[in-house]
Amino acid sequence: MRNILIIALKEIQEGMRNRWVIATTLLLAALALTLTFLGSTPTGQVNVRALDVVIVSLSSLSIFLLPLIALLLSHDAIVGEIERGTMLLLLSYPISRRQVVAGKFIGHVCILAFATILGYGIAALALAVSGSGIETDSLLAFCALIGSSVLLGAIFIAIGYLVSAFVRERATAAGIAIGIWLFFVLIYDMALLGILVADQGKTVSGGFLNMLLLLNPTDAYRLFNLTGSANVGSFSGMAGLSGQIGLGIYALLGALTLWVVIPLTAASFIFSRREL
Amino acid sequence: MAPTITLSNVIKRFGRADAVRDVSFVLSEGETIALVGHNGAGKTTLMKLMLGLLHPTSGHIDMLGDNPAEGAFEGRTKVGYLPENIAFNAALTGRETLTFYARLKRQPVNTVEGLLIQVGLEGAADKRVGAYSKGMRQRLGLAQALLGEPRVLLLDEPTTGLDPALRQTFYAIVQTLRDRGATVLLSSHALTELEEQADRVIIMNRGIKVADGSIDELRKIASLPIRIRASSRAGTGMAPPAWLPAGIGWQWFGDDAIEIYAMPENKLAIVRSALSDDSQISDIDIIPPTLDELYAHFLHEQENGQ
């Protein structure tokens, strides 16, 4: 356990030193603030539930941005250290490879969590300061957004490690990481939509569709945030969908957690058997 | 002397290439062992096998009671390793890097300061490692290997990039650790340097252990001639000097000396006749076969034997 903590602290220290932390925080804060003030235009003068609108726009932003940041942080974590030669020395120390992976994971998730909480938190704070009324359930939904965004980041960090443990060269890892990002964020949904349109509801049943949505972590994240709260659902235009889709919040959270656990376990298994 | 590292019938294959072929040896406390061989002879592979960075294809390794192939790592708190190409994260300073490794070895953080001074890095301790020269990185590498008074030191080409002054310090440190009972395994191309340091030499060629023993033992086995250089005030002529027994190889060496190639058992006789004769010998040098020559001999012998 202490080994894991030592590695995590070093990752955070490195993240601060090479400006990862500050760059990510600034990027997320800038985008969140922009969305908050541009996005509040459609709510007009009445300004009710401005935070709910922000949740809708921020979750759409997170789906694109957080997986990308997470993969950028993680694709290099194992293969990069092997290639630079620092892994060789680290593994000659009294530490197991599982501990190395776990420590890096905790460190990277901390960096991402810090950036997300601070970046998005600033947006909520700005909204509160500018005099918009914030309801308790909106605030809860916003906290759920931040929590699930960190979870989404953790998923793609774990996937990045899996790639990193698997490939021989950093460049390959980077290529695969971009491919994974494109697949989950863009291609999957388009393909799913195409299938649904072409199928006309003949063979693809509701249950099968649910499974397909859980098989993509970004879809599970989207459903969690856009249908989780009734108010948000009505803004996102997914109120109808949330009634149709028989996926409870716990099923979605469970799926998201599995998306962290499985790639992370696989990454640490592959890395443990790897020779360097 | 208790054994610290034991290799029994270790074989390591990469694809179809054999990197280590059926190597067995036992290294004990207080021994300094030179691991000698060409590039690709299997030196680095052997060290990686001992650390569990590679898994043997067959055979067994015991490292301070651990089986590294199964991922056991408790014993590694007492192991120092200096890889051939040392690399550190460029973003951290020397002190931060060493503190990180000290924590992993459960060493008090205040040992870091002493080690930095010992390797002469105290002035650069707060500079980023990215700005270090090759020699400075090697010093930092040496410092991390020395963390926690290791019982086993595995040093892969340790003196490359070190200036002569630090090389002396380095060997002094190695000496101290050996006197305290550490096993020091050194690999190097600088054979002359190792000759003075190592109690024992293991010669590797293409993954096979070719020779294993102290330098004196290896000299006996190799039975290479000893070179005797005798300078004469009289200068040289074309004929061999009268005092030289027949049937002994020799040649002129420079303007006024003769180089004789004697088997160890003839050495004293030749020196005695050189001195007893009124041959005006002004100086005599006796040069035993160097590690370089022994290495070449064993390599040649093994290649021919195949």
Interface residues (C-beta under 8 A of the other chain):
Chain A: N3 I6 K10 Q13 E14 R17 N18 R84 G85 T86 L88 L89 L90 L91 S92 Y93 P94 I95 S96 R97 S272 E275 L276
Chain B: K48 L51 G52 L53 L54 H55 G71 F73 E74 G75 R76 T77 V79 Y81 P83 N85 I86 A87 F88 N89 A91 L92 E96 F100 Y101 R103 L104 K105 R106 G141 Q144 L154
